[in-house]
Amino acid sequence: MKTIQLGQSDLHVTPICLGTMTFGEQVNESDSHDILARSLARGVNFIDTAEMYAVPAKAETFGATETIIGNWFAKNPGAREKLVVATKVAGPSRGMPWVREGKGLTPQDIVASCEGSLRRLQTDVIDLYQIHWPERHVPAFGTMYYDPAKETSETPIHAQLEALAGLVKAGKVRYVGLSNETAYGVHEFVRLAEQHGLPRVATVQNPYCLVNRTWENALDETCHRLNVSLLAYSPLAFGLLTGKYDDSGTTGPDAPKGARISSYESVRKQRWGRPESLVAARRYNALARDNGLTPTQLALAFCYTKWQVASTIIGVTSVAQLEEDLNAWGTELSPELLKAIDAIRLELRDPAL
């Protein structure tokens, strides 16, 4: 895999990124280390994590994922230098007081969170430091509409950028990015950075998959023109696009035992747990099989081959899943198959937005 430059930064990453939110919850430390080692051996030079991981978020596993990665770095001298490491500062609490108190994301919060991530990761610098979700109110995580009445912003974007600038100046962060952002947010972060000589965001990490292509409704043009790269997360739609739920009839409590979505109460209430999302996923999965592909191959190839995507973040719970996801690289989708995908989207739109 050739590497891709992220935005205007000098970060060059593989078009597949290893996501790690399962480490410390679904995956124990030993198995997590095996996945990290195999991913690096297969040539993946990019890993993504966050201070709030493992997921589902809870006080007892807060920071566990970064700790597991840091312990792997400590046990494998030289591994850190081979990887581009991305992590995230959580946005406003969203009912997680163990992350931080209050409604905002203050400059002090950003600095303190970065220091915590550096300690857990056992590294001197974070290559890409991302704001996990906006400090202001936005439609995200299954919320469909923007509502001005719900605005609770306390920290201006300019102040957030100044805090990030301090971390870059101190050598603790190389580049900055966003996550779960809107077109307005990307424009505003870039505008203020250029106006005031502050760090320019290199990336946006947003959901992008067959059942959620909302990125193509404005953000693709925004980020193309501003040279900000998409890191696509949930390419398999929390497992819906692997086919594992096709025969279960549900993504709720009766879903296959051990499946991620069956254990995540909050997720079932959000975008991935909607009945409409499962209906759409089944259509895409059937389309894959009709064309000699597995559902996983179709879903990943869709992301791997789209011009909008710089790097696709894959989340796995075993080395076998990792191999399957990496082996899907190089799968080609014919023009006829892409037209069939678009026809399903025209009919069912983006149920997991």
C-alpha positions in Angstrom: 0.0 0.0 0.0 1.3 3.4 -0.9 1.1 6.1 1.7 -1.2 9.1 1.6 -0.4 12.6 2.7 -2.8 13.9 5.3 -4.0 17.4 4.4 -1.2 19.9 4.3 0.8 18.1 7.0 3.9 16.0 6.5 2.2 12.9 7.9 2.2 10.1 5.3 0.0 7.2 6.3 -1.3 3.9 4.9 -4.8 4.0 3.4 -5.8 1.6 6.1 -5.6 2.6 9.8 -6.0 0.3 12.7 -8.7 1.5 15.1 -8.4 0.3 18.7 -11.5 1.1 20.6 -12.1 -2.6 21.2 -8.9 -2.9 23.2 -9.6 -3.2 26.9 -13.2 -4.2 26.5 -13.8 -6.8 23.8 -10.1 -7.6 23.4 -7.7 -8.3 26.3 -4.2 -6.8 26.5 -2.4 -9.9 25.2 -4.6 -10.2 22.1 -4.5 -6.5 21.5 -0.7 -6.7 21.4 -0.9 -9.5 18.9 -3.2 -7.4 16.7 -0.9 -4.5 16.9 2.1 -6.6 16.0 0.4 -8.3 13.1 -0.9 -5.0 11.7 2.5 -3.5 11.8 4.0 -6.6 10.2 1.4 -6.3 7.4 2.6 -2.8 6.7 0.0 -0.7 8.4 1.7 2.4 9.8 -1.3 4.2 11.2 -3.2 3.6 14.5 -6.0 5.5 16.0 -7.2 5.7 19.6 -8.8 8.1 22.1 -8.6 9.0 25.7 -12.2 7.9 26.4 -11.6 4.3 25.0 -12.4 1.4 25.6 -15.9 1.5 24.2 -18.6 1.3 25.4 -17.3 4.2 27.6 -17.3 3.6 31.4 -15.3 4.9 34.3 -13.4 1.7 34.9 -12.1 1.4 31.3 -11.4 5.1 30.7 -7.9 5.3 29.2 -7.5 1.6 29.1 -6.9 1.5 25.3 -4.1 4.1 25.4 -2.6 2.2 28.3 -2.6 -1.1 26.4 -0.9 0.6 23.4 1.6 2.3 25.6 2.5 -1.0 27.2 3.1 -2.5 23.8 5.4 0.3 22.8 7.4 -0.2 26.0 7.7 -4.0 25.3 8.6 -3.4 21.6 11.5 -0.9 21.2 11.4 0.8 17.9 7.7 0.1 17.2 6.6 3.6 18.1 9.0 5.2 15.5 7.4 3.1 12.8 3.9 4.3 13.4 1.8 7.5 13.0 -0.2 7.6 16.2 -3.5 9.5 16.4 -5.6 10.0 19.5 -8.4 12.3 20.6 -9.4 14.6 23.3 -13.1 14.0 24.3 -15.5 16.8 23.7 -18.0 17.9 26.3 -18.9 15.2 28.8 -22.0 13.7 27.2 -22.9 12.0 30.5 -19.3 10.9 31.3 -18.2 12.8 34.4 -15.1 10.5 34.6 -13.8 12.2 31.4 -14.4 15.7 32.7 -17.0 17.8 34.5 -18.9 20.6 33.0 -20.4 21.2 29.6 -17.5 22.7 27.8 -14.1 21.9 26.4 -11.8 24.5 27.9 -8.1 25.1 26.9 -7.2 23.7 30.3 -9.2 20.5 29.5 -7.4 20.1 26.2 -3.9 20.5 27.8 -4.7 18.1 30.7 -6.2 15.5 28.3 -3.1 15.6 26.1 -0.8 15.2 29.1 -2.8 12.2 30.2 -2.7 10.6 26.7 1.0 11.1 26.5 1.5 9.3 29.8 -0.7 6.4 29.0 0.8 6.0 25.5 4.3 6.2 26.9 5.4 8.6 24.2 6.8 12.1 23.9 4.6 13.3 21.1 1.2 12.6 19.5 1.4 12.7 15.7 -2.3 13.6 15.2 -4.4 15.1 18.0 -8.1 15.2 17.3 -11.1 16.8 19.0 -13.3 13.8 19.3 -16.6 15.7 18.9 -17.4 19.4 18.7 -17.6 21.5 21.8 -20.7 23.2 20.3 -24.0 21.5 19.7 -24.1 19.6 16.4 -26.2 16.7 15.0 -24.0 13.7 15.7 -24.1 10.1 17.0 -27.6 9.5 15.5 -29.0 13.0 16.1 -30.4 14.0 12.8 -31.0 17.7 13.0 -29.3 20.8 14.2 -31.3 22.6 16.9 -30.1 26.2 17.9 -32.1 25.9 21.1 -29.7 23.2 22.3 -26.6 25.3 22.0 -24.4 25.2 25.1 -21.0 26.3 23.7 -18.7 27.9 26.3 -15.3 27.8 24.5 -14.9 29.5 21.1 -13.2 27.6 18.4 -10.4 30.2 18.4 -9.6 29.4 22.1 -9.6 25.7 21.3 -7.1 26.3 18.5 -4.9 28.4 20.7 -4.7 25.5 23.2 -3.8 23.1 20.4 -1.2 25.6 19.2 0.4 25.6 22.6 0.7 21.8 22.5 2.3 22.0 19.0 4.7 24.7 20.1 5.7 22.6 23.1 6.4 19.6 20.8 3.8 17.4 22.4 1.6 17.3 19.3 2.6 17.4 15.6 -0.7 18.0 13.8 -4.3 18.5 14.7 -7.6 17.1 13.4 -11.3 17.0 14.1 -13.9 14.3 14.4 -17.7 14.0 14.0 -17.6 17.5 12.4 -19.8 19.5 10.1 -19.0 21.5 7.0 -19.4 24.7 9.1 -16.9 23.4 11.7 -14.3 22.5 9.2 -14.5 25.8 7.5 -14.4 27.7 10.7 -11.4 25.9 12.1 -9.5 26.4 8.8 -10.5 30.1 8.6 -9.4 30.9 12.1 -6.2 29.0 11.8 -5.2 30.8 8.6 -6.3 34.2 10.0 -4.4 33.9 13.2 -1.4 31.7 12.3 -2.7 28.7 14.4 -2.4 25.0 13.5 -4.4 24.1 10.5 -6.5 20.9 10.8 -5.2 18.1 8.6 -8.0 15.6 9.0 -11.6 15.0 9.9 -12.6 11.6 11.2 -16.3 11.0 10.4 -18.5 8.0 9.8 -18.5 6.8 6.2 -19.9 3.6 4.8 -22.6 2.2 2.6 -25.4 2.9 5.0 -24.1 6.4 5.9 -22.7 8.4 3.0 -23.7 11.8 4.4 -20.1 12.9 3.9 -20.9 13.2 0.2 -23.7 15.8 0.9 -21.3 18.8 1.5 -18.3 17.7 3.5 -16.6 16.1 0.5 -16.5 19.3 -1.4 -15.6 21.3 1.7 -12.6 19.1 2.6 -11.5 18.7 -1.0 -11.3 22.4 -1.6 -9.7 23.1 1.8 -7.3 20.1 1.5 -8.5 18.4 4.7 -8.4 14.6 4.6 -11.2 12.2 5.6 -10.4 9.4 8.0 -13.4 7.1 7.5 -14.7 5.3 10.6 -17.2 2.5 10.9 -16.7 1.3 7.3 -18.6 -1.9 8.4 -21.4 0.0 10.1 -20.7 -1.6 13.5 -20.9 -5.1 11.9 -24.1 -4.6 9.9 -22.1 -4.7 6.7 -20.4 -8.0 7.5 -23.6 -10.0 7.1 -23.6 -11.3 10.7 -27.1 -9.9 11.4 -28.7 -10.8 8.1 -30.4 -13.9 9.5 -30.9 -12.8 13.1 -33.9 -10.5 12.4 -32.6 -8.0 14.9 -29.6 -5.9 16.1 -31.1 -5.8 19.6 -30.6 -8.1 22.5 -31.3 -11.2 20.4 -28.5 -10.4 18.0 -25.7 -13.1 17.7 -23.9 -13.6 21.1 -20.6 -11.8 21.2 -21.4 -9.4 18.4 -20.4 -5.9 19.3 -23.8 -4.3 18.8 -25.6 -6.9 21.0 -23.6 -5.7 24.0 -23.8 -1.9 23.4 -27.1 -0.6 24.8 -26.4 3.0 23.7 -25.4 1.9 20.2 -28.7 0.0 19.6 -30.5 3.3 20.3 -28.4 5.2 17.9 -27.8 5.0 14.1 -26.5 1.5 13.8 -29.3 0.0 15.8 -32.1 1.4 13.6 -34.3 -1.2 11.9 -33.9 0.9 8.7 -30.1 0.5 8.9 -30.4 -3.3 9.1 -32.8 -3.3 6.1 -30.3 -1.3 4.0 -27.4 -3.4 5.1 -29.1 -6.6 4.1 -29.6 -5.1 0.6 -25.9 -4.3 0.2 -24.9 -7.6 1.7 -27.1 -9.5 -0.8 -25.6 -7.3 -3.6 -22.2 -8.4 -2.5 -23.0 -12.1 -2.6 -24.7 -11.7 -6.0 -21.4 -10.4 -7.3 -19.2 -13.0 -5.9 -18.0 -11.0 -2.9 -18.4 -11.2 0.8 -20.3 -8.4 2.4 -17.1 -7.3 4.2 -15.2 -7.2 0.9 -17.9 -5.0 -0.7 -18.1 -2.6 2.2 -14.4 -2.2 2.7 -13.7 -2.0 -1.0 -16.3 0.8 -1.3 -14.3 2.9 1.2 -10.8 1.7 0.1 -11.5 2.9 -3.5 -13.4 6.2 -3.0 -11.6 9.4 -3.8 -13.1 11.0 -0.8 -11.3 8.7 1.7 -7.6 9.2 2.7 -7.5 6.3 5.2 -10.2 3.8 6.3 -10.2 3.0 10.0 -10.8 -0.7 10.7 -11.8 -2.0 14.1 -11.2 -5.7 14.8 -11.4 -8.1 17.7 -9.0 -10.8 16.5 -6.0 -11.3 14.2 -8.3 -13.3 11.9 -10.6 -10.3 11.5 -7.6 -8.1 10.8 -6.4 -10.4 8.1 -9.8 -10.4 6.5 -10.0 -6.7 6.4 -6.5 -6.2 5.1 -6.9 -8.9 2.5 -9.9 -6.9 1.1 -7.4 -4.3 -0.1 -7.2 -4.4 -3.8 -10.7 -5.6 -4.4 -12.1 -3.8 -7.4 -15.7 -2.7 -7.9 -17.0 -2.6 -11.5 -18.8 0.4 -12.8 -22.0 -1.7 -12.9 -21.6 -2.7 -9.3 -21.1 0.9 -8.3 -24.2 1.9 -10.1 -26.1 -0.8 -8.3 -24.8 0.6 -5.0 -26.0 4.1 -5.9 -29.4 2.7 -6.9 -29.9 1.3 -3.4 -28.8 4.5 -1.8 -31.2 6.5 -4.0 -34.0 4.2 -2.7 -33.0 3.9 1.0 -30.8 7.0 1.4 -28.6 7.1 4.6 -30.4 5.3 7.4 -27.4 5.3 9.7 -26.8 9.0 9.6 
